[in-house]
Amino acid sequence: MADTPVLGDPPIQGIPCGRRCPYSQRSPYSRDPLWQVTSPFPCSWHRPPQTLFQSPDEGWQVYTSAQAPDGKCLCTAVIPVQGSCSRDLRSHQLRQLTEKVQNISQSMEVLDLRTSRDLQYVRNTEALMRGLDARLRVAADGQRSLNARSFQELKDKMRELLPLLPVLEQYRADTRLVAHLKDEVRNLSGNLLAIQEEMGAYDYEELQQRVLLLEARLHACVQKLGCGKLTGVSNPITIRASGSRFGSWMTDTMTPSADSRVWYMDGYYKGRRVLEFRTLNDFVTGQNFVQHLLPHPWAGTGHVVFNGSLYYNKYQSNVAVKYHFGSRSVLVQRSLPGAGYNNTFPYSWGGFSDIDFMVDENGLWAVYTTNQNAGNIVVSRVDPLTLDVLRSWTRAYPKRSAGEAFIICGTLYVTNSHLAGAKIYFAYYTNTSSYEYTDIPFHNQYSHISMLDYNPRERVLYTWNNGHQVIYNVTLFHVIKTSGEL
């Protein structure tokens, strides 16, 4: 991602990290400090946070370019490297304050322990001091009665009180320490007040508008992107380990980025229980979820959530079902003409994976096969409202030989295996009805993939790999449409 060349002009309103770094947050899925519009673009969990910053000229750097020799142009958005924010003055001040608070806290704990111990010693010697005082009064009143034995007893009593001297000395030292701690607290209060005044100088509504304007600029740039060709897949990023060996999980492929719900479906047949988690973090921790009980059980793992509805294959049939999460009801169900089912034409791993629903930038798809096509892959565009097949493409490639498949920008990509050593080795382009063999590395970390889907909203691959829920970033070669281009 970071190696993508940037053509042409200098930055538009260059936005260095500078003294503050409001947009230093990286994608939780990305190990690359650069985000480029020429590669996967941020979405629901790549979204920059609404944080305070000094001016709209801090944060992202947006690059444009002149036309390339072929008449196209490229556009790149780069986020500042997190490491540069170590120079952030405010972060440095807060770090110093935190260290001071920790030091004061430790000093107070030591002081409290020492004071409690010494106070107990003073209390234990209180009776001894009162007795000694009484003896001294008697001796002063009648010096004649002070014989050698009584004098020795007084000396012994005084010797017992000698350890009290360092305790009192320590009390004096602790008094100085308390005075020092009071000065530190006053300094901390002053520093915190200064930072509070500095931060309070910015109106929240104004800051929110700056964030929205910046996002609008970036989205305007990404809207110029034409569909991209897959050129690389990142190393796997394990989100969670849960469930059985087979299953599926997903987020909505169409809703606004503020909707970060995650759906989880364990198992590959006869299942009806769908868990809906409020956020990705809730999914990771297994908290804050609701349960949907489907009226019809599912088959396989090729389900997809598109615009608030779940599309899945009804068990022991070639029927496609559209289940709406909001109304908790089936809106429509329709048979895919001639589609094989019940392990007739599954992927190589089996699991009733005859019918695989997918979503890309162009809409809803179904990948399956038929007897008429001799078990070779059929790719169909499907109307998401009626589930009617809009158009189909056939490819002379046996579905049983494919490990898994997904669609990006109308191109079907196929892995050669569901086991370790898999790679993306075949691509079929629906726009030209042509194909090619590819050799894109694909690290199958847990050695048994039973679900693989692309999410166009987030530009990532979702995978269920041997009881692990895994994410892959994708790198696409994009061409930006210039004005006047179709």
Secondary structure as GFF3:
##gff-version 3
##sequence-region A 1 486
A	DSSP	beta_strand	61	63	.	.	.	ID=ss1
A	DSSP	beta_strand	76	78	.	.	.	ID=ss2
A	DSSP	three_ten_helix	82	87	.	.	.	ID=ss3
A	DSSP	alpha_helix	89	141	.	.	.	ID=ss4
A	DSSP	three_ten_helix	143	145	.	.	.	ID=ss5
A	DSSP	alpha_helix	148	161	.	.	.	ID=ss6
A	DSSP	alpha_helix	164	199	.	.	.	ID=ss7
A	DSSP	alpha_helix	204	222	.	.	.	ID=ss8
A	DSSP	beta_strand	229	233	.	.	.	ID=ss9
A	DSSP	beta_strand	237	241	.	.	.	ID=ss10
A	DSSP	beta_strand	247	250	.	.	.	ID=ss11
A	DSSP	beta_strand	262	266	.	.	.	ID=ss12
A	DSSP	beta_strand	273	277	.	.	.	ID=ss13
A	DSSP	alpha_helix	280	285	.	.	.	ID=ss14
A	DSSP	beta_strand	289	293	.	.	.	ID=ss15
A	DSSP	beta_strand	304	306	.	.	.	ID=ss16
A	DSSP	beta_strand	309	313	.	.	.	ID=ss17
A	DSSP	beta_strand	319	324	.	.	.	ID=ss18
A	DSSP	beta_strand	329	335	.	.	.	ID=ss19
A	DSSP	beta_strand	356	360	.	.	.	ID=ss20
A	DSSP	beta_strand	363	369	.	.	.	ID=ss21
A	DSSP	beta_strand	376	382	.	.	.	ID=ss22
A	DSSP	beta_strand	389	398	.	.	.	ID=ss23
A	DSSP	three_ten_helix	399	401	.	.	.	ID=ss24
A	DSSP	beta_strand	405	408	.	.	.	ID=ss25
A	DSSP	beta_strand	411	415	.	.	.	ID=ss26
A	DSSP	beta_strand	423	429	.	.	.	ID=ss27
A	DSSP	beta_strand	434	441	.	.	.	ID=ss28
A	DSSP	beta_strand	449	455	.	.	.	ID=ss29
A	DSSP	beta_strand	460	465	.	.	.	ID=ss30
A	DSSP	beta_strand	468	477	.	.	.	ID=ss31
###
